[in-house]
C-alpha cells in the first residue's frame, strides 16, 4: 500500500494527542502493578489486548475489512516488537516500582539513533553519545542500589526498552503506509497472541473466574483496555505520523513523569536519593538527545526505515 491519504491536522493537536497517550501509559504502570497482585503479567496482557482487539474490530470494522497482506505484514512486525516489549516490561514491573520501570523503559529514545546507526549507517550527531552516556549513568544509579549488580527487574525492563526501540522504528515505517485504524487493530491481535504464548511458555497460572470477576480487577482492566490500550495506542498510531521523531522523543518520555507521580499518589511509592539522582540523569539524557538534534543533523537526509 502506498502512503495513505488522510485529513491533515496541526502539529500542536498531534502533540496533544501524543501527550494524552503518554499520560494514560504513565497510569498504566501503576494500574498494572497493582493488578499483578492477583493475576500474572502475561495473562493480564493477553486478556487486556484480546478485549481491546474486540473493541477495535467493532469500532474500526469498515477499515479492518479492507486489510491487505501488506498491511498485515506491518501489523505482525510492530505487534511482535510490542508484544515482547510489553511482556518484558510488565514482568520487570512486578519486581521494581512503577517510577523506576517507566524511566528505564523510556531510555528507548536514546537507543533509537544508535540502532539506526548500527543497522542503517545513519550517522548520529555527537550529542547522541553524550546522551547515551548520561542515560547509562542514570540507569546505573537507579538500578545498582546494592553494589555492582543489576536486579532482575531492572535487567528485564531494560530489555523491554530495547524492544520498544524496534517497535517505535517499525511504527514510524508502517504508520505512513497503512491506515492507523488497521494497524492498531491487528497489531493488538498480534500482541494478544504473543503474550498468550509467553504465558504458556513461562507456565503462568491461568486466572480463575473468581479472580477475573473481582470488581477491583474489572475496573483495572477497564482502564488498561479502554484508556491505556484503545485510546493510547490509537493516538500513537494516528498522531505519530504528523510530527517529527524529535518531537516524539520529547513527548513519550513524559510517561515516566506521570508514572512516578501516580506511583507516589496511589501506591505510596518512595523515591530515595540515589534513584531520584538517576532520574535526573535520564531527564538530562533525553533533553540532550532532543535539543542536540536541532544543531546536529544526520548526514543521511532520511532514515530508510520510513520508506521502501
C-alpha positions in Angstrom: 0.0 0.0 0.0 1.3 3.4 -0.8 1.3 6.3 1.7 -2.2 6.7 2.8 -4.2 9.9 2.3 -5.8 11.3 5.4 -7.1 14.6 6.8 -4.2 16.9 7.8 -4.1 18.2 11.4 -1.9 20.8 13.1 1.3 19.8 14.9 0.0 21.2 18.3 -3.0 19.0 18.1 -0.8 16.0 17.2 1.5 16.7 20.2 -1.6 17.0 22.5 -2.8 13.6 21.2 0.6 12.0 21.9 0.7 13.6 25.4 -2.7 12.1 26.1 -1.2 8.7 25.2 1.8 9.3 27.4 -0.4 10.2 30.4 -2.5 7.0 30.0 0.7 4.9 29.6 2.1 6.5 32.8 -1.1 5.5 34.7 -0.8 2.0 33.1 2.4 1.3 35.2 0.5 1.9 38.4 -2.7 0.1 37.5 -0.8 -2.9 36.1 1.5 -3.2 39.1 -1.5 -3.2 41.4 -3.4 -5.7 39.2 -0.4 -8.2 39.3 -1.2 -8.8 43.0 -3.9 -11.2 41.8 -3.1 -12.0 38.1 0.2 -12.8 36.3 1.9 -10.5 33.9 1.3 -12.2 30.6 -2.2 -13.4 31.3 -3.1 -9.8 32.2 -1.6 -8.6 28.9 -3.3 -11.4 26.9 -6.8 -10.6 28.3 -6.2 -6.9 28.0 -5.2 -7.0 24.4 -7.9 -9.5 23.5 -10.6 -7.3 24.9 -9.0 -4.3 23.2 -8.9 -6.1 19.8 -12.6 -7.0 20.1 -13.5 -3.3 20.7 -11.2 -2.1 17.9 -12.6 -4.6 15.5 -16.1 -3.4 16.1 -15.4 0.3 16.0 -12.9 0.1 13.1 -14.7 -2.6 11.1 -15.1 -0.5 8.0 -11.3 -0.2 7.9 -10.4 -3.6 9.2 -12.4 -5.4 6.5 -10.2 -3.8 3.8 -6.9 -5.1 5.3 -4.3 -6.3 2.8 -1.3 -8.7 3.0 1.0 -5.7 3.1 -1.0 -4.2 5.9 -0.8 -7.5 7.9 3.0 -7.5 7.4 3.3 -4.2 9.2 0.9 -5.4 11.9 2.9 -8.5 12.5 6.2 -6.7 12.7 5.0 -4.0 15.0 2.9 -6.4 17.1 5.9 -8.8 17.6 8.0 -5.9 18.9 5.2 -4.5 21.0 4.2 -7.9 22.5 7.7 -8.9 23.6 8.3 -5.3 24.9 5.1 -5.3 26.9 5.9 -8.8 28.3 9.4 -7.8 29.3 8.3 -4.5 30.8 5.4 -5.9 32.7 7.4 -8.8 34.2 10.0 -6.3 35.3 7.3 -4.1 36.8 6.4 -6.9 39.2 9.9 -6.6 40.7 10.5 -2.8 40.8 8.4 0.2 41.4 6.3 2.0 38.7 8.6 5.1 38.5 11.8 3.1 38.0 10.1 0.9 35.4 8.9 3.9 33.4 12.2 5.8 33.5 14.2 2.7 32.5 11.8 1.9 29.7 12.0 5.5 28.4 15.7 5.1 27.6 14.5 3.8 24.2 14.6 7.3 22.9 18.4 7.2 23.4 18.8 3.9 21.7 16.9 4.7 18.6 19.6 6.8 16.8 22.2 4.3 17.9 20.2 1.4 16.4 19.7 3.4 13.2 23.5 3.9 13.0 24.3 0.3 13.6 21.6 -1.1 11.3 21.3 1.5 8.6 24.5 3.5 8.9 22.7 6.7 9.6 25.3 8.7 11.5 24.1 10.4 14.6 25.4 13.7 15.9 28.0 13.8 18.7 25.2 14.7 21.2 23.8 11.2 20.9 26.9 9.7 22.5 26.7 12.3 25.4 23.0 11.4 25.8 23.8 7.7 25.8 26.5 8.2 28.5 24.1 10.2 30.7 21.4 7.5 30.2 23.7 4.7 31.2 24.8 6.7 34.3 21.1 7.3 35.1 20.2 3.7 34.7 23.2 2.6 36.8 22.2 5.0 39.7 18.6 3.8 39.6 19.4 0.1 39.5 22.7 -0.6 41.2 21.3 0.2 44.7 23.2 -2.6 46.4 26.6 -2.7 44.8 27.8 -3.5 41.3 25.0 -5.8 40.2 21.6 -5.4 38.5 18.3 -6.6 39.9 16.4 -9.0 37.7 13.5 -6.5 37.3 15.9 -3.8 36.1 17.5 -6.1 33.5 14.3 -7.4 32.0 12.8 -3.8 31.9 16.0 -2.6 30.1 15.5 -5.5 27.6 11.9 -4.2 27.1 13.4 -0.7 26.4 15.5 -2.1 23.5 12.4 -3.9 22.2 10.4 -0.6 22.3 13.2 0.9 20.2 12.4 -1.6 17.5 8.7 -1.0 17.9 8.9 2.7 17.5 11.1 2.4 14.4 8.6 -0.1 12.9 5.7 2.2 13.7 7.5 5.1 12.1 7.7 3.0 8.9 4.3 1.3 8.7 2.2 4.2 10.0 2.9 6.0 6.8 1.9 3.1 4.7 -1.1 1.7 6.5 -4.4 3.2 7.8 -3.8 3.8 11.5 -7.2 2.0 12.3 -6.0 -1.1 10.5 -2.5 -1.0 12.0 -3.6 -0.6 15.6 -6.4 -3.2 15.3 -4.4 -6.1 14.0 -1.2 -5.1 15.9 -3.3 -5.5 19.0 -4.3 -9.0 18.0 -0.6 -10.0 17.4 0.3 -8.7 20.9 -2.5 -10.8 22.4 -1.1 -13.9 20.6 2.5 -13.2 21.7 1.6 -12.7 25.3 -0.6 -15.8 25.3 2.4 -17.8 24.0 4.6 -16.2 26.7 2.1 -17.1 29.4 2.2 -20.8 28.3 6.0 -20.9 27.9 6.5 -19.4 31.4 3.8 -21.6 32.9 2.0 -18.7 34.5 -1.1 -19.8 36.4 -4.3 -19.4 34.5 -6.6 -16.9 36.2 -9.8 -18.3 37.7 -13.3 -17.0 37.1 -13.3 -15.7 40.7 -10.2 -13.7 40.1 -11.5 -12.3 36.8 -14.8 -11.2 38.2 -13.3 -9.4 41.1 -14.8 -5.8 40.9 -11.4 -4.1 41.5 -9.7 -6.1 38.8 -12.5 -5.4 36.4 -12.1 -1.7 36.9 -8.4 -2.0 36.4 -9.0 -3.9 33.2 -11.4 -1.2 32.1 -8.6 1.3 32.4 -6.0 -0.9 30.8 -8.2 -1.9 27.9 -10.1 1.4 27.1 -7.6 4.1 28.1 -4.1 2.6 28.1 -4.7 0.4 25.0 -7.5 1.5 22.8 -7.2 5.3 23.3 -3.5 5.5 23.8 -2.4 3.1 21.0 -4.9 4.7 18.6 -3.4 8.1 19.5 0.1 6.9 18.9 -0.6 5.2 15.5 -2.6 8.2 14.3 -0.7 11.2 15.6 2.9 10.0 15.3 2.9 10.3 11.5 2.2 14.1 11.8 5.2 15.0 13.9 9.0 14.5 13.7 10.8 11.8 15.5 12.4 14.5 17.6 9.0 15.7 18.8 8.1 12.1 19.6 11.2 11.6 21.7 10.2 14.6 23.8 6.6 13.7 24.4 6.7 10.0 25.0 9.2 10.1 27.9 6.8 12.2 29.9 5.0 8.9 30.7 7.8 8.2 33.2 6.9 11.5 35.0 3.3 10.6 35.0 4.1 7.1 36.3 6.3 8.4 39.1 3.6 10.9 40.2 0.8 8.4 40.1 3.0 5.8 41.9 3.7 8.2 44.7 0.0 9.2 45.0 -1.8 5.8 44.5 0.9 3.2 45.5 2.7 5.3 48.1 6.0 4.5 46.5 9.1 6.2 48.0 11.8 7.5 45.8 15.2 7.5 47.5 18.1 10.0 46.8 20.0 7.7 44.5 17.0 6.8 42.4 16.0 10.5 42.2 19.5 11.4 41.0 19.3 8.7 38.4 16.0 10.1 37.2 17.6 13.5 36.8 20.4 12.0 34.6 17.8 10.3 32.4 15.9 13.5 32.0 19.2 15.2 31.1 19.9 12.5 28.6 16.5 12.9 26.9 16.9 16.7 26.8 20.5 16.4 25.3 19.1 13.9 22.7 16.2 16.2 21.8 17.8 19.7 21.9 21.1 18.4 20.3 19.2 17.2 17.2 18.4 20.8 16.4 22.1 21.5 15.9 23.4 18.2 14.7 21.6 16.7 11.7 22.2 13.1 10.4 24.4 13.1 7.3 21.8 10.9 5.6 18.7 13.1 4.9 16.1 10.5 5.9 16.2 7.1 7.6 15.5 4.2 5.3 13.1 2.8 7.9 10.4 5.3 6.8 10.1 4.1 3.2 10.9 1.2 1.0 
